[in-house]
Amino acid sequence: MIDTHCHIDDAQYQDDLPAFLQQQKDSGVEAILVPSVDVHSIDTVLPLCAQYPDYLYPALGLHPEEVKADWQQQWGAIRAKIEEMQCEGRLIAIGEIGLDYHWDTTYKEEQHIVFRDQLLLARRLNLPVMVHIRDAMEDTYRILHEVASFADETLQPLRGVVHCFSGSREMAEKFIALGFYLGIGGVLTFKNCKLSDTLRHIPLQHLVLETDAPYMAPVPHRGKRNESRWMTYVAERLADLYLVSTEDVKRVTTANASTLFGIK
């Protein structure tokens, strides 16, 4: 399995990190992708990934909830670091980026500006993106479609993963048509989750596994600090939906993540 979205730099993991990571490896987790959320988290994500090369892989970006009064300074610093790391071949993706209208829309227009800039940079550098969406599905799709359709022979096709996807079948098919995978995590195991109804119509070849750890732990560990190895519970639920073995789910989703992020 590959965990395509895990905030392993969170303080909750630091006291027992070596043993924790060994436990994930022993449970079949082959790689963990670690996104940043702002300029400050660069200083936690990058040293951690450097400490565990070929197992922890960094992504850098400005999360929509962090687009505030200082957004220009933050984005400028993050952009410079992305370009520096890409020149060195040390960056796996741009993320976590996107739109979030849930708590505050004070900087809604600025979120749009930063999101477009990060998507265009991803196309220029030929990097996938990790897209966060909360209460902003239509606007997110509109901007993704706009940037993906922008014709420029110097830019590579836009590609990435819709993190923690929870939308309708129609939106799932639209994102897939743009070249995106859907990130599926612990929410699929929650009681009365409607995502199952959507995924019945979406081929497994378009899904990747993720945790969003330390958040969103699956049943039977809901409410606890999440772990990458617990993606097994998500894989088991997907196996039930697709009428295949859990190992088939793990094999296909791992291949999908490997293809998208270039992990061998």
Secondary structure, DSSP 8 states (H G I E B T S, - for coil): -EES-B-TTSGGGGGGHHHHHHHHHHTT--EEEEE--STTTHHHHHHHHHHSTTTEEEEE---GGG-STTHHHHHHHHHHHHHHHHHTT---EEEEEEEE-SS--TTHHHHHHHHHHHHHHHHHHT--EEEEEES-HHHHHHHHHHHHH---TTS----EEETT----HHHHHHHHHTTEEEEE-GGGGSTT-THHHHHTTS-GGGEEE---BTS---TTSTTS---GGGHHHHHHHHHHHHTS-HHHHHHHHHHHHHHHHT--
